[in-house]
Amino acid sequence: MKKISILFLILLCNCTFLYAQQFSITGVVTDKKLNEPIIGASVVVKGTTNGTVTDLDGKFTIQASKS
């Protein structure tokens, strides 16, 4: 019984860890007509307050969760 309880606890911790994982999203924001990078554009994960701003090349990296 003790082994089953320990195994259950380990599985529960692993499931919680996997659910809360975050990943990086990278990209480039460009002007559609001129095809030039947009400097200082705000990029926000929909439904959150998690955001960033593009650099001088229009590039950004932002962290997001799967949930």
mmCIF file as Biopython writes it, N, C-alpha, C and O atoms, coordinates in Angstrom:
data_model
#
loop_
_atom_site.group_PDB
_atom_site.id
_atom_site.type_symbol
_atom_site.label_atom_id
_atom_site.label_alt_id
_atom_site.label_comp_id
_atom_site.label_asym_id
_atom_site.label_entity_id
_atom_site.label_seq_id
_atom_site.pdbx_PDB_ins_code
_atom_site.Cartn_x
_atom_site.Cartn_y
_atom_site.Cartn_z
_atom_site.occupancy
_atom_site.B_iso_or_equiv
_atom_site.auth_seq_id
_atom_site.auth_asym_id
_atom_site.pdbx_PDB_model_num
ATOM 1   N N  . MET A ? 1  ? 0.821  -1.197 0.000   1.0 0.0 1  A 1 
ATOM 2   C CA . MET A ? 1  ? 0.000  0.000  0.000   1.0 0.0 1  A 1 
ATOM 3   C C  . MET A ? 1  ? 0.864  1.260  0.000   1.0 0.0 1  A 1 
ATOM 4   O O  . MET A ? 1  ? 0.537  2.251  -0.652  1.0 0.0 1  A 1 
ATOM 5   N N  . LYS A ? 2  ? 1.968  1.205  0.738   1.0 0.0 2  A 1 
ATOM 6   C CA . LYS A ? 2  ? 2.850  2.365  0.809   1.0 0.0 2  A 1 
ATOM 7   C C  . LYS A ? 2  ? 3.466  2.663  -0.560  1.0 0.0 2  A 1 
ATOM 8   O O  . LYS A ? 2  ? 3.615  3.827  -0.933  1.0 0.0 2  A 1 
ATOM 9   N N  . LYS A ? 3  ? 3.825  1.611  -1.311  1.0 0.0 3  A 1 
ATOM 10  C CA . LYS A ? 3  ? 4.406  1.791  -2.639  1.0 0.0 3  A 1 
ATOM 11  C C  . LYS A ? 3  ? 3.406  2.435  -3.592  1.0 0.0 3  A 1 
ATOM 12  O O  . LYS A ? 3  ? 3.771  3.288  -4.401  1.0 0.0 3  A 1 
ATOM 13  N N  . ILE A ? 4  ? 2.156  2.028  -3.494  1.0 0.0 4  A 1 
ATOM 14  C CA . ILE A ? 4  ? 1.112  2.588  -4.354  1.0 0.0 4  A 1 
ATOM 15  C C  . ILE A ? 4  ? 0.896  4.062  -4.032  1.0 0.0 4  A 1 
ATOM 16  O O  . ILE A ? 4  ? 0.717  4.873  -4.941  1.0 0.0 4  A 1 
ATOM 17  N N  . SER A ? 5  ? 0.911  4.412  -2.763  1.0 0.0 5  A 1 
ATOM 18  C CA . SER A ? 5  ? 0.739  5.808  -2.359  1.0 0.0 5  A 1 
ATOM 19  C C  . SER A ? 5  ? 1.882  6.675  -2.874  1.0 0.0 5  A 1 
ATOM 20  O O  . SER A ? 5  ? 1.655  7.784  -3.356  1.0 0.0 5  A 1 
ATOM 21  N N  . ILE A ? 6  ? 3.099  6.173  -2.773  1.0 0.0 6  A 1 
ATOM 22  C CA . ILE A ? 6  ? 4.260  6.931  -3.253  1.0 0.0 6  A 1 
ATOM 23  C C  . ILE A ? 6  ? 4.199  7.084  -4.770  1.0 0.0 6  A 1 
ATOM 24  O O  . ILE A ? 6  ? 4.467  8.164  -5.296  1.0 0.0 6  A 1 
ATOM 25  N N  . LEU A ? 7  ? 3.850  6.019  -5.470  1.0 0.0 7  A 1 
ATOM 26  C CA . LEU A ? 7  ? 3.730  6.074  -6.923  1.0 0.0 7  A 1 
ATOM 27  C C  . LEU A ? 7  ? 2.656  7.076  -7.339  1.0 0.0 7  A 1 
ATOM 28  O O  . LEU A ? 7  ? 2.866  7.851  -8.272  1.0 0.0 7  A 1 
ATOM 29  N N  . PHE A ? 8  ? 1.525  7.071  -6.669  1.0 0.0 8  A 1 
ATOM 30  C CA . PHE A ? 8  ? 0.451  8.017  -6.963  1.0 0.0 8  A 1 
ATOM 31  C C  . PHE A ? 8  ? 0.911  9.455  -6.748  1.0 0.0 8  A 1 
ATOM 32  O O  . PHE A ? 8  ? 0.609  10.332 -7.557  1.0 0.0 8  A 1 
ATOM 33  N N  . LEU A ? 9  ? 1.632  9.696  -5.676  1.0 0.0 9  A 1 
ATOM 34  C CA . LEU A ? 9  ? 2.133  11.037 -5.381  1.0 0.0 9  A 1 
ATOM 35  C C  . LEU A ? 9  ? 3.110  11.507 -6.460  1.0 0.0 9  A 1 
ATOM 36  O O  . LEU A ? 9  ? 3.057  12.663 -6.879  1.0 0.0 9  A 1 
ATOM 37  N N  . ILE A ? 10 ? 3.987  10.634 -6.907  1.0 0.0 10 A 1 
ATOM 38  C CA . ILE A ? 10 ? 4.942  10.981 -7.965  1.0 0.0 10 A 1 
ATOM 39  C C  . ILE A ? 10 ? 4.212  11.303 -9.264  1.0 0.0 10 A 1 
ATOM 40  O O  . ILE A ? 10 ? 4.538  12.285 -9.931  1.0 0.0 10 A 1 
ATOM 41  N N  . LEU A ? 11 ? 3.229  10.486 -9.627  1.0 0.0 11 A 1 
ATOM 42  C CA . LEU A ? 11 ? 2.462  10.738 -10.848 1.0 0.0 11 A 1 
ATOM 43  C C  . LEU A ? 11 ? 1.684  12.045 -10.765 1.0 0.0 11 A 1 
ATOM 44  O O  . LEU A ? 11 ? 1.606  12.781 -11.749 1.0 0.0 11 A 1 
ATOM 45  N N  . LEU A ? 12 ? 1.120  12.337 -9.625  1.0 0.0 12 A 1 
ATOM 46  C CA . LEU A ? 12 ? 0.374  13.579 -9.435  1.0 0.0 12 A 1 
ATOM 47  C C  . LEU A ? 12 ? 1.284  14.790 -9.595  1.0 0.0 12 A 1 
ATOM 48  O O  . LEU A ? 12 ? 0.910  15.766 -10.244 1.0 0.0 12 A 1 
ATOM 49  N N  . CYS A ? 13 ? 2.466  14.732 -9.014  1.0 0.0 13 A 1 
ATOM 50  C CA . CYS A ? 13 ? 3.423  15.840 -9.133  1.0 0.0 13 A 1 
ATOM 51  C C  . CYS A ? 13 ? 3.857  16.028 -10.584 1.0 0.0 13 A 1 
ATOM 52  O O  . CYS A ? 13 ? 3.981  17.162 -11.047 1.0 0.0 13 A 1 
ATOM 53  N N  . ASN A ? 14 ? 4.087  14.944 -11.299 1.0 0.0 14 A 1 
ATOM 54  C CA . ASN A ? 14 ? 4.492  15.041 -12.699 1.0 0.0 14 A 1 
ATOM 55  C C  . ASN A ? 14 ? 3.387  15.633 -13.560 1.0 0.0 14 A 1 
ATOM 56  O O  . ASN A ? 14 ? 3.669  16.434 -14.452 1.0 0.0 14 A 1 
ATOM 57  N N  . CYS A ? 15 ? 2.148  15.263 -13.317 1.0 0.0 15 A 1 
ATOM 58  C CA . CYS A ? 15 ? 1.032  15.805 -14.091 1.0 0.0 15 A 1 
ATOM 59  C C  . CYS A ? 15 ? 0.890  17.301 -13.864 1.0 0.0 15 A 1 
ATOM 60  O O  . CYS A ? 15 ? 0.649  18.052 -14.809 1.0 0.0 15 A 1 
ATOM 61  N N  . THR A ? 16 ? 1.036  17.734 -12.639 1.0 0.0 16 A 1 
ATOM 62  C CA . THR A ? 16 ? 0.953  19.158 -12.318 1.0 0.0 16 A 1 
ATOM 63  C C  . THR A ? 16 ? 2.083  19.913 -12.989 1.0 0.0 16 A 1 
ATOM 64  O O  . THR A ? 16 ? 1.869  21.004 -13.518 1.0 0.0 16 A 1 
ATOM 65  N N  . PHE A ? 17 ? 3.280  19.350 -12.978 1.0 0.0 17 A 1 
ATOM 66  C CA . PHE A ? 17 ? 4.431  19.989 -13.607 1.0 0.0 17 A 1 
ATOM 67  C C  . PHE A ? 17 ? 4.217  20.132 -15.112 1.0 0.0 17 A 1 
ATOM 68  O O  . PHE A ? 17 ? 4.512  21.184 -15.678 1.0 0.0 17 A 1 
ATOM 69  N N  . LEU A ? 18 ? 3.712  19.095 -15.764 1.0 0.0 18 A 1 
ATOM 70  C CA . LEU A ? 18 ? 3.496  19.147 -17.202 1.0 0.0 18 A 1 
ATOM 71  C C  . LEU A ? 18 ? 2.408  20.141 -17.573 1.0 0.0 18 A 1 
ATOM 72  O O  . LEU A ? 18 ? 2.501  20.800 -18.609 1.0 0.0 18 A 1 
ATOM 73  N N  . TYR A ? 19 ? 1.388  20.258 -16.751 1.0 0.0 19 A 1 
ATOM 74  C CA . TYR A ? 19 ? 0.288  21.176 -17.028 1.0 0.0 19 A 1 
ATOM 75  C C  . TYR A ? 19 ? 0.742  22.627 -16.962 1.0 0.0 19 A 1 
ATOM 76  O O  . TYR A ? 19 ? 0.250  23.467 -17.715 1.0 0.0 19 A 1 
ATOM 77  N N  . ALA A ? 20 ? 1.675  22.925 -16.068 1.0 0.0 20 A 1 
ATOM 78  C CA . ALA A ? 20 ? 2.107  24.302 -15.848 1.0 0.0 20 A 1 
ATOM 79  C C  . ALA A ? 20 ? 3.284  24.712 -16.722 1.0 0.0 20 A 1 
ATOM 80  O O  . ALA A ? 20 ? 3.826  25.801 -16.533 1.0 0.0 20 A 1 
ATOM 81  N N  . GLN A ? 21 ? 3.694  23.887 -17.663 1.0 0.0 21 A 1 
ATOM 82  C CA . GLN A ? 21 ? 4.847  24.218 -18.488 1.0 0.0 21 A 1 
ATOM 83  C C  . GLN A ? 21 ? 4.585  25.426 -19.363 1.0 0.0 21 A 1 
ATOM 84  O O  . GLN A ? 21 ? 3.471  25.652 -19.837 1.0 0.0 21 A 1 
ATOM 85  N N  . GLN A ? 22 ? 5.642  26.196 -19.563 1.0 0.0 22 A 1 
ATOM 86  C CA . GLN A ? 22 ? 5.582  27.336 -20.459 1.0 0.0 22 A 1 
ATOM 87  C C  . GLN A ? 22 ? 6.513  27.098 -21.634 1.0 0.0 22 A 1 
ATOM 88  O O  . GLN A ? 22 ? 7.442  26.294 -21.556 1.0 0.0 22 A 1 
ATOM 89  N N  . PHE A ? 23 ? 6.256  27.800 -22.709 1.0 0.0 23 A 1 
ATOM 90  C CA . PHE A ? 23 ? 7.116  27.703 -23.871 1.0 0.0 23 A 1 
ATOM 91  C C  . PHE A ? 23 ? 7.323  29.088 -24.457 1.0 0.0 23 A 1 
ATOM 92  O O  . PHE A ? 23 ? 6.550  30.007 -24.189 1.0 0.0 23 A 1 
ATOM 93  N N  . SER A ? 24 ? 8.365  29.231 -25.256 1.0 0.0 24 A 1 
ATOM 94  C CA . SER A ? 24 ? 8.702  30.515 -25.872 1.0 0.0 24 A 1 
ATOM 95  C C  . SER A ? 24 ? 8.092  30.616 -27.260 1.0 0.0 24 A 1 
ATOM 96  O O  . SER A ? 24 ? 8.096  29.657 -28.032 1.0 0.0 24 A 1 
ATOM 97  N N  . ILE A ? 25 ? 7.571  31.790 -27.556 1.0 0.0 25 A 1 
ATOM 98  C CA . ILE A ? 25 ? 7.072  32.096 -28.888 1.0 0.0 25 A 1 
ATOM 99  C C  . ILE A ? 25 ? 7.954  33.216 -29.426 1.0 0.0 25 A 1 
ATOM 100 O O  . ILE A ? 25 ? 8.118  34.245 -28.772 1.0 0.0 25 A 1 
ATOM 101 N N  . THR A ? 26 ? 8.515  33.022 -30.601 1.0 0.0 26 A 1 
ATOM 102 C CA . THR A ? 26 ? 9.341  34.056 -31.218 1.0 0.0 26 A 1 
ATOM 103 C C  . THR A ? 26 ? 8.757  34.403 -32.575 1.0 0.0 26 A 1 
ATOM 104 O O  . THR A ? 26 ? 8.092  33.585 -33.210 1.0 0.0 26 A 1 
ATOM 105 N N  . GLY A ? 27 ? 9.013  35.625 -33.006 1.0 0.0 27 A 1 
ATOM 106 C CA . GLY A ? 27 ? 8.510  36.040 -34.306 1.0 0.0 27 A 1 
ATOM 107 C C  . GLY A ? 27 ? 9.035  37.398 -34.704 1.0 0.0 27 A 1 
ATOM 108 O O  . GLY A ? 27 ? 9.835  38.009 -33.995 1.0 0.0 27 A 1 
ATOM 109 N N  . VAL A ? 28 ? 8.574  37.857 -35.846 1.0 0.0 28 A 1 
ATOM 110 C CA . VAL A ? 28 ? 8.952  39.163 -36.376 1.0 0.0 28 A 1 
ATOM 111 C C  . VAL A ? 28 ? 7.674  39.867 -36.813 1.0 0.0 28 A 1 
ATOM 112 O O  . VAL A ? 28 ? 6.842  39.282 -37.506 1.0 0.0 28 A 1 
ATOM 113 N N  . VAL A ? 29 ? 7.520  41.126 -36.407 1.0 0.0 29 A 1 
ATOM 114 C CA . VAL A ? 29 ? 6.376  41.937 -36.814 1.0 0.0 29 A 1 
ATOM 115 C C  . VAL A ? 29 ? 6.848  42.843 -37.948 1.0 0.0 29 A 1 
ATOM 116 O O  . VAL A ? 29 ? 7.789  43.620 -37.782 1.0 0.0 29 A 1 
ATOM 117 N N  . THR A ? 30 ? 6.180  42.736 -39.114 1.0 0.0 30 A 1 
ATOM 118 C CA . THR A ? 30 ? 6.560  43.547 -40.271 1.0 0.0 30 A 1 
ATOM 119 C C  . THR A ? 30 ? 5.362  44.291 -40.830 1.0 0.0 30 A 1 
ATOM 120 O O  . THR A ? 30 ? 4.215  43.880 -40.650 1.0 0.0 30 A 1 
ATOM 121 N N  . ASP A ? 31 ? 5.645  45.389 -41.509 1.0 0.0 31 A 1 
ATOM 122 C CA . ASP A ? 31 ? 4.629  46.156 -42.206 1.0 0.0 31 A 1 
ATOM 123 C C  . ASP A ? 31 ? 4.210  45.373 -43.448 1.0 0.0 31 A 1 
ATOM 124 O O  . ASP A ? 31 ? 5.064  44.915 -44.208 1.0 0.0 31 A 1 
ATOM 125 N N  . LYS A ? 32 ? 2.916  45.217 -43.658 1.0 0.0 32 A 1 
ATOM 126 C CA . LYS A ? 32 ? 2.418  44.395 -44.764 1.0 0.0 32 A 1 
ATOM 127 C C  . LYS A ? 32 ? 2.774  44.991 -46.132 1.0 0.0 32 A 1 
ATOM 128 O O  . LYS A ? 32 ? 3.159  44.258 -47.044 1.0 0.0 32 A 1 
ATOM 129 N N  . LYS A ? 33 ? 2.651  46.298 -46.277 1.0 0.0 33 A 1 
ATOM 130 C CA . LYS A ? 33 ? 2.908  46.932 -47.576 1.0 0.0 33 A 1 
ATOM 131 C C  . LYS A ? 33 ? 4.399  47.085 -47.859 1.0 0.0 33 A 1 
ATOM 132 O O  . LYS A ? 33 ? 4.861  46.757 -48.952 1.0 0.0 33 A 1 
ATOM 133 N N  . LEU A ? 34 ? 5.150  47.579 -46.882 1.0 0.0 34 A 1 
ATOM 134 C CA . LEU A ? 34 ? 6.569  47.865 -47.094 1.0 0.0 34 A 1 
ATOM 135 C C  . LEU A ? 34 ? 7.476  46.678 -46.791 1.0 0.0 34 A 1 
ATOM 136 O O  . LEU A ? 34 ? 8.646  46.676 -47.174 1.0 0.0 34 A 1 
ATOM 137 N N  . ASN A ? 35 ? 6.944  45.673 -46.110 1.0 0.0 35 A 1 
ATOM 138 C CA . ASN A ? 35 ? 7.709  44.493 -45.701 1.0 0.0 35 A 1 
ATOM 139 C C  . ASN A ? 35 ? 8.934  44.868 -44.867 1.0 0.0 35 A 1 
ATOM 140 O O  . ASN A ? 35 ? 9.987  44.240 -44.980 1.0 0.0 35 A 1 
ATOM 141 N N  . GLU A ? 36 ? 8.787  45.898 -44.027 1.0 0.0 36 A 1 
ATOM 142 C CA . GLU A ? 36 ? 9.859  46.344 -43.141 1.0 0.0 36 A 1 
ATOM 143 C C  . GLU A ? 36 ? 9.470  46.038 -41.699 1.0 0.0 36 A 1 
ATOM 144 O O  . GLU A ? 36 ? 8.283  46.007 -41.373 1.0 0.0 36 A 1 
ATOM 145 N N  . PRO A ? 37 ? 10.459 45.809 -40.829 1.0 0.0 37 A 1 
ATOM 146 C CA . PRO A ? 37 ? 10.145 45.512 -39.425 1.0 0.0 37 A 1 
ATOM 147 C C  . PRO A ? 37 ? 9.512  46.706 -38.722 1.0 0.0 37 A 1 
ATOM 148 O O  . PRO A ? 37 ? 9.834  47.859 -39.009 1.0 0.0 37 A 1 
ATOM 149 N N  . ILE A ? 38 ? 8.607  46.408 -37.798 1.0 0.0 38 A 1 
ATOM 150 C CA . ILE A ? 38 ? 7.973  47.453 -36.996 1.0 0.0 38 A 1 
ATOM 151 C C  . ILE A ? 38 ? 8.661  47.476 -35.638 1.0 0.0 38 A 1 
ATOM 152 O O  . ILE A ? 38 ? 8.620  46.500 -34.890 1.0 0.0 38 A 1 
ATOM 153 N N  . ILE A ? 39 ? 9.293  48.602 -35.334 1.0 0.0 39 A 1 
ATOM 154 C CA . ILE A ? 39 ? 10.038 48.770 -34.086 1.0 0.0 39 A 1 
ATOM 155 C C  . ILE A ? 39 ? 9.078  49.194 -32.978 1.0 0.0 39 A 1 
ATOM 156 O O  . ILE A ? 39 ? 8.261  50.094 -33.175 1.0 0.0 39 A 1 
ATOM 157 N N  . GLY A ? 40 ? 9.171  48.555 -31.820 1.0 0.0 40 A 1 
ATOM 158 C CA . GLY A ? 40 ? 8.391  48.954 -30.654 1.0 0.0 40 A 1 
ATOM 159 C C  . GLY A ? 40 ? 6.937  48.527 -30.671 1.0 0.0 40 A 1 
ATOM 160 O O  . GLY A ? 40 ? 6.127  49.087 -29.932 1.0 0.0 40 A 1 
ATOM 161 N N  . ALA A ? 41 ? 6.586  47.554 -31.489 1.0 0.0 41 A 1 
ATOM 162 C CA . ALA A ? 41 ? 5.206  47.054 -31.512 1.0 0.0 41 A 1 
ATOM 163 C C  . ALA A ? 41 ? 4.944  46.210 -30.266 1.0 0.0 41 A 1 
ATOM 164 O O  . ALA A ? 41 ? 5.804  45.436 -29.847 1.0 0.0 41 A 1 
ATOM 165 N N  . SER A ? 42 ? 3.771  46.356 -29.681 1.0 0.0 42 A 1 
ATOM 166 C CA . SER A ? 42 ? 3.398  45.562 -28.511 1.0 0.0 42 A 1 
ATOM 167 C C  . SER A ? 42 ? 2.859  44.208 -28.956 1.0 0.0 42 A 1 
ATOM 168 O O  . SER A ? 42 ? 2.038  44.121 -29.869 1.0 0.0 42 A 1 
ATOM 169 N N  . VAL A ? 43 ? 3.332  43.159 -28.299 1.0 0.0 43 A 1 
ATOM 170 C CA . VAL A ? 43 ? 2.860  41.799 -28.559 1.0 0.0 43 A 1 
ATOM 171 C C  . VAL A ? 43 ? 2.376  41.245 -27.228 1.0 0.0 43 A 1 
ATOM 172 O O  . VAL A ? 43 ? 3.138  41.195 -26.263 1.0 0.0 43 A 1 
ATOM 173 N N  . VAL A ? 44 ? 1.099  40.824 -27.166 1.0 0.0 44 A 1 
ATOM 174 C CA . VAL A ? 44 ? 0.492  40.363 -25.919 1.0 0.0 44 A 1 
ATOM 175 C C  . VAL A ? 44 ? -0.160 39.004 -26.151 1.0 0.0 44 A 1 
ATOM 176 O O  . VAL A ? 44 ? -0.768 38.770 -27.195 1.0 0.0 44 A 1 
ATOM 177 N N  . VAL A ? 45 ? -0.028 38.110 -25.169 1.0 0.0 45 A 1 
ATOM 178 C CA . VAL A ? 45 ? -0.710 36.819 -25.224 1.0 0.0 45 A 1 
ATOM 179 C C  . VAL A ? 45 ? -2.183 37.072 -24.937 1.0 0.0 45 A 1 
ATOM 180 O O  . VAL A ? 45 ? -2.525 37.625 -23.892 1.0 0.0 45 A 1 
ATOM 181 N N  . LYS A ? 46 ? -3.051 36.674 -25.849 1.0 0.0 46 A 1 
ATOM 182 C CA . LYS A ? 46 ? -4.487 36.929 -25.738 1.0 0.0 46 A 1 
ATOM 183 C C  . LYS A ? 46 ? -5.040 36.381 -24.424 1.0 0.0 46 A 1 
ATOM 184 O O  . LYS A ? 46 ? -4.765 35.241 -24.048 1.0 0.0 46 A 1 
ATOM 185 N N  . GLY A ? 47 ? -5.819 37.203 -23.738 1.0 0.0 47 A 1 
ATOM 186 C CA . GLY A ? 47 ? -6.448 36.794 -22.490 1.0 0.0 47 A 1 
ATOM 187 C C  . GLY A ? 47 ? -5.552 36.907 -21.271 1.0 0.0 47 A 1 
ATOM 188 O O  . GLY A ? 47 ? -5.935 36.475 -20.184 1.0 0.0 47 A 1 
ATOM 189 N N  . THR A ? 48 ? -4.351 37.485 -21.433 1.0 0.0 48 A 1 
ATOM 190 C CA . THR A ? 48 ? -3.424 37.657 -20.313 1.0 0.0 48 A 1 
ATOM 191 C C  . THR A ? 48 ? -2.877 39.079 -20.322 1.0 0.0 48 A 1 
ATOM 192 O O  . THR A ? 48 ? -3.182 39.874 -21.211 1.0 0.0 48 A 1 
ATOM 193 N N  . THR A ? 49 ? -2.072 39.377 -19.328 1.0 0.0 49 A 1 
ATOM 194 C CA . THR A ? 49 ? -1.346 40.652 -19.307 1.0 0.0 49 A 1 
ATOM 195 C C  . THR A ? 49 ? 0.121  40.423 -19.654 1.0 0.0 49 A 1 
ATOM 196 O O  . THR A ? 49 ? 0.943  41.328 -19.505 1.0 0.0 49 A 1 
ATOM 197 N N  . ASN A ? 50 ? 0.451  39.228 -20.114 1.0 0.0 50 A 1 
ATOM 198 C CA . ASN A ? 50 ? 1.816  38.868 -20.476 1.0 0.0 50 A 1 
ATOM 199 C C  . ASN A ? 50 ? 2.133  39.441 -21.854 1.0 0.0 50 A 1 
ATOM 200 O O  . ASN A ? 50 ? 1.505  39.075 -22.847 1.0 0.0 50 A 1 
ATOM 201 N N  . GLY A ? 51 ? 3.117  40.349 -21.906 1.0 0.0 51 A 1 
ATOM 202 C CA . GLY A ? 51 ? 3.442  40.972 -23.177 1.0 0.0 51 A 1 
ATOM 203 C C  . GLY A ? 51 ? 4.896  41.365 -23.290 1.0 0.0 51 A 1 
ATOM 204 O O  . GLY A ? 51 ? 5.667  41.259 -22.336 1.0 0.0 51 A 1 
ATOM 205 N N  . THR A ? 52 ? 5.255  41.822 -24.482 1.0 0.0 52 A 1 
ATOM 206 C CA . THR A ? 52 ? 6.613  42.280 -24.763 1.0 0.0 52 A 1 
ATOM 207 C C  . THR A ? 52 ? 6.550  43.304 -25.886 1.0 0.0 52 A 1 
ATOM 208 O O  . THR A ? 52 ? 5.480  43.587 -26.426 1.0 0.0 52 A 1 
ATOM 209 N N  . VAL A ? 53 ? 7.713  43.857 -26.233 1.0 0.0 53 A 1 
ATOM 210 C CA . VAL A ? 53 ? 7.818  44.860 -27.288 1.0 0.0 53 A 1 
ATOM 211 C C  . VAL A ? 53 ? 8.866  44.389 -28.293 1.0 0.0 53 A 1 
ATOM 212 O O  . VAL A ? 53 ? 9.875  43.798 -27.908 1.0 0.0 53 A 1 
ATOM 213 N N  . THR A ? 54 ? 8.630  44.648 -29.579 1.0 0.0 54 A 1 
ATOM 214 C CA . THR A ? 54 ? 9.591  44.241 -30.597 1.0 0.0 54 A 1 
ATOM 215 C C  . THR A ? 54 ? 10.858 45.089 -30.524 1.0 0.0 54 A 1 
ATOM 216 O O  . THR A ? 54 ? 10.829 46.240 -30.088 1.0 0.0 54 A 1 
ATOM 217 N N  . ASP A ? 55 ? 11.984 44.489 -30.963 1.0 0.0 55 A 1 
ATOM 218 C CA . ASP A ? 55 ? 13.264 45.200 -30.942 1.0 0.0 55 A 1 
ATOM 219 C C  . ASP A ? 55 ? 13.465 45.993 -32.240 1.0 0.0 55 A 1 
ATOM 220 O O  . ASP A ? 55 ? 12.516 46.190 -32.999 1.0 0.0 55 A 1 
ATOM 221 N N  . LEU A ? 56 ? 14.692 46.444 -32.492 1.0 0.0 56 A 1 
ATOM 222 C CA . LEU A ? 56 ? 14.990 47.260 -33.672 1.0 0.0 56 A 1 
ATOM 223 C C  . LEU A ? 56 ? 14.814 46.504 -34.988 1.0 0.0 56 A 1 
ATOM 224 O O  . LEU A ? 56 ? 14.676 47.122 -36.045 1.0 0.0 56 A 1 
ATOM 225 N N  . ASP A ? 57 ? 14.818 45.187 -34.929 1.0 0.0 57 A 1 
ATOM 226 C CA . ASP A ? 57 ? 14.613 44.366 -36.124 1.0 0.0 57 A 1 
ATOM 227 C C  . ASP A ? 57 ? 13.185 43.837 -36.219 1.0 0.0 57 A 1 
ATOM 228 O O  . ASP A ? 57 ? 12.883 43.031 -37.099 1.0 0.0 57 A 1 
ATOM 229 N N  . GLY A ? 58 ? 12.300 44.280 -35.320 1.0 0.0 58 A 1 
ATOM 230 C CA . GLY A ? 58 ? 10.917 43.816 -35.305 1.0 0.0 58 A 1 
ATOM 231 C C  . GLY A ? 58 ? 10.738 42.457 -34.664 1.0 0.0 58 A 1 
ATOM 232 O O  . GLY A ? 58 ? 9.647  41.888 -34.711 1.0 0.0 58 A 1 
ATOM 233 N N  . LYS A ? 59 ? 11.804 41.924 -34.059 1.0 0.0 59 A 1 
ATOM 234 C CA . LYS A ? 59 ? 11.754 40.586 -33.459 1.0 0.0 59 A 1 
ATOM 235 C C  . LYS A ? 59 ? 11.249 40.638 -32.024 1.0 0.0 59 A 1 
ATOM 236 O O  . LYS A ? 59 ? 11.429 41.632 -31.321 1.0 0.0 59 A 1 
ATOM 237 N N  . PHE A ? 60 ? 10.610 39.541 -31.601 1.0 0.0 60 A 1 
ATOM 238 C CA . PHE A ? 60 ? 10.136 39.433 -30.222 1.0 0.0 60 A 1 
ATOM 239 C C  . PHE A ? 60 ? 10.224 37.993 -29.755 1.0 0.0 60 A 1 
ATOM 240 O O  . PHE A ? 60 ? 10.230 37.059 -30.557 1.0 0.0 60 A 1 
ATOM 241 N N  . THR A ? 61 ? 10.292 37.833 -28.441 1.0 0.0 61 A 1 
ATOM 242 C CA . THR A ? 61 ? 10.193 36.533 -27.779 1.0 0.0 61 A 1 
ATOM 243 C C  . THR A ? 61 ? 9.304  36.727 -26.572 1.0 0.0 61 A 1 
ATOM 244 O O  . THR A ? 61 ? 9.481  37.676 -25.807 1.0 0.0 61 A 1 
ATOM 245 N N  . ILE A ? 62 ? 8.346  35.829 -26.397 1.0 0.0 62 A 1 
ATOM 246 C CA . ILE A ? 62 ? 7.407  35.939 -25.281 1.0 0.0 62 A 1 
ATOM 247 C C  . ILE A ? 62 ? 7.157  34.547 -24.713 1.0 0.0 62 A 1 
ATOM 248 O O  . ILE A ? 62 ? 7.178  33.556 -25.443 1.0 0.0 62 A 1 
ATOM 249 N N  . GLN A ? 63 ? 6.923  34.480 -23.419 1.0 0.0 63 A 1 
ATOM 250 C CA . GLN A ? 63 ? 6.629  33.219 -22.741 1.0 0.0 63 A 1 
ATOM 251 C C  . GLN A ? 63 ? 5.116  33.059 -22.635 1.0 0.0 63 A 1 
ATOM 252 O O  . GLN A ? 63 ? 4.403  34.013 -22.322 1.0 0.0 63 A 1 
ATOM 253 N N  . ALA A ? 64 ? 4.634  31.851 -22.896 1.0 0.0 64 A 1 
ATOM 254 C CA . ALA A ? 64 ? 3.202  31.567 -22.789 1.0 0.0 64 A 1 
ATOM 255 C C  . ALA A ? 64 ? 3.017  30.158 -22.246 1.0 0.0 64 A 1 
ATOM 256 O O  . ALA A ? 64 ? 3.890  29.302 -22.389 1.0 0.0 64 A 1 
ATOM 257 N N  . SER A ? 65 ? 1.872  29.934 -21.621 1.0 0.0 65 A 1 
ATOM 258 C CA . SER A ? 65 ? 1.548  28.586 -21.148 1.0 0.0 65 A 1 
ATOM 259 C C  . SER A ? 65 ? 0.509  27.983 -22.077 1.0 0.0 65 A 1 
ATOM 260 O O  . SER A ? 65 ? -0.168 28.696 -22.817 1.0 0.0 65 A 1 
ATOM 261 N N  . LYS A ? 66 ? 0.391  26.672 -22.032 1.0 0.0 66 A 1 
ATOM 262 C CA . LYS A ? 66 ? -0.541 25.977 -22.914 1.0 0.0 66 A 1 
ATOM 263 C C  . LYS A ? 66 ? -1.983 26.138 -22.473 1.0 0.0 66 A 1 
ATOM 264 O O  . LYS A ? 66 ? -2.895 25.874 -23.257 1.0 0.0 66 A 1 
ATOM 265 N N  . SER A ? 67 ? -2.212 26.558 -21.255 1.0 0.0 67 A 1 
ATOM 266 C CA . SER A ? 67 ? -3.589 26.668 -20.768 1.0 0.0 67 A 1 
ATOM 267 C C  . SER A ? 67 ? -4.208 27.997 -21.092 1.0 0.0 67 A 1 
ATOM 268 O O  . SER A ? 67 ? -5.364 28.240 -20.746 1.0 0.0 67 A 1 
#
